[in-house]
Amino acid sequence: MMRKISILDTTLRDGEQSPGASMTREDKVAIARQLVRLNVDVIEAGFPASSPGDFEAVRMVCDAVGDGAVVCALTRAVESDITAAAEALSHAARPRIQTGIGVSESHLRDKLHMTPDECIERIRRTVLFARNLCDDVQFYAEDAARADCAFLARACHAALESGATVINIPDTTGYALPEDFARRIRYLFEQVDGLDEVVLSVHCHDDLGLACALSLAGVAAGASQVDCTINGLGERAGNCALEELVMAIHVHGQEMGVFADVNTRELARTSRLVSSVTGMRVQANKAIVGANAFAHSSGIHQDGVLKNASTYQIIDPVEVGMATSRIVLTARSGHAALEHRLEELGFEFDEDTLDEIYDRFLELADRKREVFDEELESLVGEMGRQSKSIYSLQALQVSTGFPLTPTVTLTLADETGKQHTVATTGDGPINAAYSAVNQIVGVENELLEFDVSAVTHGTDSVGEVYVRISGPEGRVFTGRGADPDIIVSSVRAYLDALNRLLHSQRSESDS
Ligand SMILES: [Zn+2]
């Protein structure tokens, strides 16, 4: 009999902990809707006790998801955290509270200052407390991969006896080797009575590039849930990438006796949405969803693939939604055609937003004749980010060439509608434009990364620019801009990052 592997997606919680990947509530709702289309089993929506914003985001995700997935909220083993999570989940059709505590020697001694017995007592108390507020409680044993095995078994046993329905074994620091991790899971199944009657989950980090291998080792040893994130986002080197795990199960599920009930054709689109919302680019050679994942450049390979695709290719790109772009719309497409196409791509908007998107679409279609799906997604993604604008681009004039000194005249509007114009020169047109922006915005920042790429093929493609900047306290912000003119994209991306920096400064001075 084939065993089902549940997929818990924690892009909205662990993924958001990637430096620079913070998301607004609206971003989280858009990703949650897409995760439902992808058909994940559980969505970890946030950590409600961490901030009022996160509390509200969890609530909004519950409303958006309905009964499309279990919605889970993270807590520490602290009663007030658990109460906040239960409140935030009160709208969920299928709520789950995740609570837990560090169980390794260093967590007990250096972080928690607890004896092992005190830790077990805390587990019993808090799991029971959570169970009284919610029927579905996931217990995580933080740093389980480095914990003493016998103590880990005791902790799991205590959680089970107190009513936990899922036991989560994380490799919090990404330390383990697959075979050792599997042995640990098998040991737990042998030692903990009743563990085979609940769900055992694994949560692995990619510090050694092993997150997916560790998760699969866990599955082979009997785990029936895996915590993942889209594009492998997450703390430090990130979590197990959902698309990698799901496709590994897709390719090898038969021999492993397992399957995952995920709509693989939504993988590429989900990856693009998360990348565009967070501004965290996917590297070209990334497995499954990278731009080169299905590209063959060697002549020998190309020949083989043309004769029989399976010669050098284990996955059909169509199966993960990486099919080639097709023409969708032109300047002659009407409002209804655009709305229909957006619906097919999974977007829902109110009338006002649709009108705004239509205007932007016409502007784009006038300039580049054919608009592809990816360009439409890029435009919508960018508009979502621009809605939080403090400064917006009004006009830009650039004169550059060889051997000219690049000159830029730039006008920005602030949120009161007041216009600011600056003319300046620079080493290059983007350098000149950025120094004009800085003269107007006037906030200390450092450009850490600048990346430009084409959304589709062809020299007339929309150019997407990603930037990463660090603010006065070293916090990292990402920005993204899309336009057929890459100097315009560059300015939009920089403004997006600066707007996010300004917003965070404001929300900090509010609280
Ligand atoms: Zn984690």
Residues whose N, C-alpha, C, O or C-beta is under 5 A from the ligand:
A	BS01	ZN	D14
